[in-house]
Amino acid sequence: MRTVNVSEITENIKEMCIEANHYLSKDMEAALKHSQETEASPLGRQILGQLSENLQIAADEMIPICQDTGMAVVFLEVGQDVHLEGGAVEEAVNEGVRKGYTEGYLRKSVVGDPIERVNTGDNTPAVIHYSIVPGDTVRITVAPKGFGSENMSRVFMLKPADGIEGVKDAILKAVSEAGPNACPPMVVGVGIGGTFEKCALMAKQALTRETGAHSTIPYVRELEEEMLEKINGLGIGPGGLGGTTTALAVHINTYPTHIAGLPVAVNICCHVNRHIVREL
Ligand SMILES: O=C(O)C[C@H](O)C(=O)O
């Protein structure tokens, strides 16, 4: 049994919130750079160039990449041989977010109640997903999520008879309706199977995958490749101003489901697809 003090979780999450909002991960940066070489539209290439320049300015001058510094989504994978001491884990995570957004001067975007809508002033609470895994480490993923693209995400409760063609139509419908509102080029996270909530969680987790890495399931990999091509054929383009780079990647996760259903969730992320991982 290994002991981890929750204050370590707080310190790391603080740093990760600040880092994620100023430095886009290498995989996203590379995908954006690569898209400049493949984009067919001159205006699209210009916009992609500006997005890359914006990343450089953010890193050099410590200015957040985007004004929407997101709601902090945190995945905690806790090894079953870890003993967590020093306080409540949930409070430790929220303290990390609080410190990160306050000390990092990041925009506070969270309201304490969805109807009364009073800003909590420190970007807490985070949305936290826990899982118990084998091992004696704590793996933390911080993925601050902007809401321009979150708002354009969708869940479709398809019927089994809709089949794979229904899944393709659902993904294309979500992306087409998102259009420029999701600040393309996007990363499209898809969850297929499970239940209503499981498919949404899989879609969110899919966004944290290394950009452009494929599923190990052959038909899912083919579907990811086909959907990327189809999405880029929609012509929405960088900034929604036309072009061949509407998405940088499509990541699909699947799970067994009920005989009577075919749930599909499409979680869209703008080009600022922030995700950082640390292991304690
Ligand atoms: O800044 C915001 O909160 C809005 C949003 O992310 C947007 O895409 O406009």
Ligand as a Chemical Component Dictionary entry (heavy atoms), coordinates in Angstrom:
data_LIG
# 
_chem_comp.id                   LIG 
_chem_comp.type                 NON-POLYMER 
_chem_comp.pdbx_formal_charge   0 
_chem_comp.three_letter_code    LIG 
# 
loop_
_chem_comp_atom.comp_id 
_chem_comp_atom.atom_id 
_chem_comp_atom.alt_atom_id 
_chem_comp_atom.type_symbol 
_chem_comp_atom.charge 
_chem_comp_atom.model_Cartn_x 
_chem_comp_atom.model_Cartn_y 
_chem_comp_atom.model_Cartn_z 
_chem_comp_atom.pdbx_ordinal 
LIG O1 O1 O 0 -15.958 32.643 -23.811 1 
LIG C1 C1 C 0 -16.949 31.935 -23.708 2 
LIG O2 O2 O 0 -17.400 31.593 -22.620 3 
LIG C2 C2 C 0 -17.696 31.541 -24.923 4 
LIG C3 C3 C 0 -17.261 30.407 -25.717 5 
LIG O3 O3 O 0 -16.309 29.525 -25.387 6 
LIG C4 C4 C 0 -17.247 30.724 -27.165 7 
LIG O4 O4 O 0 -16.878 29.865 -27.928 8 
LIG O5 O5 O 0 -17.645 31.805 -27.561 9 
# 
loop_
_chem_comp_bond.comp_id 
_chem_comp_bond.atom_id_1 
_chem_comp_bond.atom_id_2 
_chem_comp_bond.value_order 
_chem_comp_bond.pdbx_ordinal 
LIG O1 C1 DOUB 1 
LIG C1 O2 SING 2 
LIG C1 C2 SING 3 
LIG C2 C3 SING 4 
LIG C3 O3 SING 5 
LIG C3 C4 SING 6 
LIG C4 O4 DOUB 7 
LIG C4 O5 SING 8 
# 
